[in-house]
Amino acid sequence: MNVVIVGGNECMECKYKSMCSRFGCRAKVFTKEKGAVGKKMGYPDLLILFTDTVSHKMIISAVKEAKRCNIPIARVHASSLSALQKVLAERCPA
């Protein structure tokens, strides 16, 4: 399963990726906007938005692309590892 994470803390990128790999997911993490996020995210199985640490512009861009491609969206207010783990436990098949 492929996951795209938009938002979060820059210093936690590798921890987010390792948490996703524990659940058998490959992850792309976008903590800062470096160009158009919507065009870079590809076609993941799940889009996770950490809404407390992301700009409105990035959210709008990512959500627009997700809706266009029928990608499910999980909105999480906290950007902690435990919040990510909870989302992955609910959404990723075992």
C-alpha positions in Angstrom: 0.0 0.0 0.0 1.3 3.5 -0.9 0.7 6.4 1.5 1.3 10.1 1.1 1.7 12.2 4.2 1.2 16.0 3.8 2.3 18.1 6.8 4.1 17.0 9.9 7.5 17.9 11.3 10.5 18.0 9.1 12.7 16.2 11.7 10.2 13.4 11.9 10.2 12.4 8.2 12.2 9.3 8.6 10.2 8.2 11.6 7.0 8.6 9.6 8.5 6.5 6.9 9.7 3.8 9.3 6.2 3.7 11.0 4.6 3.2 7.6 7.0 0.4 6.7 6.0 -1.4 9.9 2.5 -1.6 8.5 3.7 -2.7 5.1 3.2 0.7 3.4 5.6 2.8 1.3 5.4 6.5 2.2 6.1 9.8 0.5 6.3 12.7 3.0 5.8 16.3 2.1 6.4 18.6 5.1 7.1 21.7 3.2 5.8 22.9 -0.2 8.5 22.5 -2.8 6.5 23.0 -5.9 3.1 21.6 -6.6 2.4 18.8 -4.1 -0.6 17.6 -6.1 1.5 16.8 -9.1 4.3 15.1 -7.0 2.2 12.8 -4.9 1.3 10.3 -7.7 -1.6 7.8 -7.1 -1.4 6.6 -3.5 -3.9 4.4 -1.8 -4.3 6.8 1.1 -3.6 10.5 1.7 -2.9 11.5 5.3 -3.1 15.2 6.2 -1.6 16.4 9.4 -3.7 19.6 9.6 -1.9 21.3 12.5 1.4 21.7 10.8 0.6 22.4 7.2 -0.4 25.5 5.2 -3.8 25.9 3.8 -2.3 26.2 0.3 -0.8 22.7 0.6 -4.0 21.2 2.0 -6.1 22.7 -0.9 -3.6 21.4 -3.5 -3.4 17.9 -2.0 -7.2 17.6 -1.4 -8.0 18.8 -4.9 -5.7 16.2 -6.5 -7.0 13.5 -4.1 -10.6 14.2 -5.1 -9.7 14.2 -8.8 -8.1 10.8 -8.5 -10.6 9.3 -5.9 -8.0 8.9 -3.3 -9.2 8.4 0.3 -8.2 11.1 2.7 -7.5 10.8 6.4 -7.3 14.1 8.3 -5.4 14.1 11.5 -5.0 17.1 13.7 -1.9 15.9 15.6 1.4 15.1 13.8 2.7 12.6 16.2 3.8 9.0 15.6 1.0 7.7 17.7 -1.6 9.6 15.6 0.0 8.2 12.5 0.0 4.7 14.0 -3.7 4.9 14.8 -4.6 6.0 11.3 -2.5 3.2 9.7 -4.0 0.6 12.1 -7.5 1.6 11.0 -6.8 2.0 7.3 -4.1 -0.5 6.3 -5.1 -4.1 5.7 -3.3 -6.6 7.8 
